[in-house]
Amino acid sequence: MELAKFVRLKNGDDLISQVVETGLDDDYVYNLISPLKVLYMQTSKPGYIQIAMVPWVMPRICESSEFTIDPDDVLVLSNAS
């Protein structure tokens, strides 16, 4: 089982997901498995934020839980902590 990764996309979305790289050398893609979008919300306490996670693609829109993205769309890929 792959560890969860933090993924920041060019469009500004922050995701937490299992990521599997498939393909060969220069010709590869990332498969995101059950990605969750990270939402940042202000709190009434200055300097603090709340974090929530929701499905990146809502199950009512798409039955699949795996999504393929081009590596060119990824700004940051790191182990989640």
matplotlib code that plots the C-alpha trace (Angstrom):
import matplotlib.pyplot as plt

x = [0.0, 1.4, 1.8, -0.4, 1.2, 0.6, 0.0, -0.3, -1.6, -1.0, -4.7, -4.1, -5.8, -4.1, -4.7, -4.0, -3.9, -2.2, -0.1, 1.1, 3.5, 2.9, 4.7, 8.3, 11.0, 9.9, 6.5, 4.6, 1.5, 0.3, -2.6, -4.4, -6.3, -9.2, -7.8, -9.1, -9.1, -7.7, -9.9, -8.4, -10.8, -10.2, -11.2, -12.2, -8.8, -6.2, -3.3, -5.2, -6.9, -9.1, -8.4, -11.1, -10.9, -13.5, -13.5, -11.7, -14.4, -17.7, -19.0, -22.3, -20.4, -18.1, -18.1, -14.4, -12.1, -8.9, -7.8, -4.9, -3.1, -0.2, 3.0, 3.1, 0.0, 1.8, 3.8, 4.6, 4.6, 5.7, 5.0, 2.1, 2.8]
y = [0.0, 3.4, 6.1, 9.2, 12.1, 15.8, 17.1, 20.7, 21.2, 24.1, 25.1, 25.7, 22.6, 20.9, 17.1, 14.2, 11.0, 7.7, 8.3, 5.7, 6.6, 4.5, 4.5, 4.6, 7.2, 10.4, 9.0, 8.6, 9.7, 9.9, 7.8, 9.4, 6.9, 8.3, 11.9, 14.3, 18.1, 20.1, 23.1, 25.9, 27.9, 30.9, 30.7, 33.4, 33.0, 35.1, 33.1, 29.8, 28.0, 24.9, 22.2, 20.0, 17.4, 16.5, 14.2, 15.9, 14.6, 14.0, 10.4, 11.6, 13.1, 10.1, 6.5, 6.1, 6.7, 6.7, 9.6, 10.0, 13.3, 14.6, 15.3, 18.7, 19.7, 19.0, 21.7, 19.8, 16.1, 15.2, 12.7, 13.8, 14.5]
z = [0.0, -1.0, 1.6, 1.3, -0.6, -0.6, -4.1, -5.1, -8.6, -11.0, -10.6, -6.9, -5.6, -2.6, -2.5, -0.2, -2.1, -2.7, -5.9, -8.3, -11.1, -14.2, -17.5, -18.6, -18.0, -19.8, -20.6, -17.3, -15.5, -12.0, -10.9, -7.9, -5.7, -3.6, -3.7, -1.1, -1.6, 1.3, 2.3, 4.4, 6.5, 8.8, 12.4, 14.8, 16.5, 14.8, 13.3, 13.2, 10.4, 10.2, 7.7, 6.1, 3.5, 0.9, -2.1, -5.0, -7.4, -5.7, -5.9, -7.3, -10.3, -11.0, -9.9, -10.3, -7.3, -9.4, -11.6, -14.0, -14.2, -16.2, -14.2, -15.9, -13.8, -10.5, -8.7, -5.5, -4.7, -1.2, 1.6, 3.7, 7.3]

ax = plt.figure().add_subplot(projection="3d")
ax.plot(x, y, z, "-o")
ax.set_aspect("equal")
plt.show()
